[in-house]
Every structure is written in structure tokens, then in C-alpha cells.
Amino acid sequence: MTQDIAKIDAVMMAAPVIPVLIIEDPEMALPLGRALVAGGLPALEVTLRTERALDVIRAMTGIEGAMVGAGTVLDETMLKAAVQAGASFLVSPGASPKLCEAAETSPAPLLPGVATAGEAMTMMERGYRRLKFFPAEPAGGAEYLKALASPLPQVKFCPTGGISLDKAPKYLSLPNVLCVGGSWVAPSDAIAARDWAKVETLAREASQLQR
Ligand SMILES: O=C(O)C(=O)C[C@H](O)[C@H](O)COP(=O)(O)O
């Protein structure tokens, strides 16, 4: 199957925001994940950008109510390792033919990144209907994404990259946006200070955004 829309929609519709997590220390995984879920954000994207990211995914799969995915999935090796660690969805900053091929036999659905109409059309030809718009703010922001809605109404996006609590509403009001992604709900200073109350507050604000 190219992209299991029901599976990826369950992730994209779980909350208005998917936290994008960059975690160095697996000991932070459980308290951080619990704070985000308690604040109303159950879908968690753990980027494969740190050495222990797979351990973080393993730990987070034990959190009740969490849907744990892997971000920054760049190739087949990373995709397989993420699935093996328990990732139930996969996110990539871009879409390469080899990565898409690997995703087509994966039990976890892939949300691939695109930044142009041409890239979106290439993914549509492969059967994809849910895409990440990345990097959202530098690539043109909500206005740019709004302009894609009219010619490409079948495609729904998760814009990510440079989005904050203030910028999220512009995206969430668009007809072609199901949710947004962002790291602002799990800032590195709060993680370093183990300030889980702050993370929960940020998550709660994000979970209450309208879409
Ligand atoms: O590598 C990936 O697969 C990603 O998901 C990239 C992230 O979407 C952005 O790095 C998050 O951007 P900020 O919210 O601006 O920090």
C-alpha cells in the first residue's frame, strides 16, 4: 500500500499539534512524553537526530495514550530501525523515491515532506494524500500553503518548521491543514531543567487551538 490514509489520519487528527522532539537523554523520555500526553498532545514525533533517539522511542511506547512516531527518517535503514523500536508513524523532511519504496511495505505509515506543488504532485502520483509541508515558514508560510489548496484539494498537510503558538492558528484555519508540527511545546531549556509542568502547560495551550 502506498499510504494508509486511515492510519495517518488517526495521527494527524489526534490533536491540532504534533510535538517534534529532539531528545538526547532517554531518561527524559517518560516524564516528557507523559507531560505532553497529559497536556492533550498524544501524537509524539521523536526525531532520529540524536544518538539515543531509538531508545527514546522504545521508552515512549510504554506511555498510556501516546502514539509514538519517528521524525527525520531519511532512508530505509532509519525507517526499519524506527519501526523495530516501536514507531507507529514515520515523518521525513523530504520525499525520495527510495524512501517511499521502503515505506510502501512498512506497517507504519509515512508522512513525507514536500515544499512545492511539483513535489506534492509527484507524491500524489504515488498515491499519497497526506503530506508534511516543510520547512513551512521559510518556504512561504500559511499564505503559500493556502495557494496550494485550490489546485490540489485532495491533499491535506501538516505544516512544520518555524511554527509557534502565535503562528499556528493561521495554518489551522486553512482547508488543507489537518494539524501542525512544532518543537515549541518541548523547548530544550524546559527539558534540561526537567520542568514538566511547563511542558504540560505548553501542550495544553497547543491542544486547545481551534482547527
Ligand atoms: O526532520 C524532520 O523530519 C522534521 O520533522 C523537522 C522538523 O519538522 C522541524 O525541525 C521542526 O521545526 P521547528 O518547530 O521549527 O523546530
The ligand as a Gaussian input file, in Angstrom:
#p B3LYP/6-31G(d) Opt

LIG

0 1
 O       13.408000      16.368000      10.443000
 C       12.194000      16.172000      10.416000
 O       11.630000      15.170000       9.968000
 C       11.383000      17.188000      10.985000
 O       10.299000      16.877000      11.415000
 C       11.890000      18.562000      11.045000
 C       11.024000      19.320000      11.994000
 O        9.773000      19.381000      11.446000
 C       11.487000      20.661000      12.300000
 O       12.844000      20.649000      12.664000
 C       10.704000      21.275000      13.404000
 O       10.840000      22.623000      13.268000
 P       10.676000      23.671000      14.446000
 O        9.325000      23.501000      15.059000
 O       10.870000      24.939000      13.737000
 O       11.784000      23.383000      15.426000

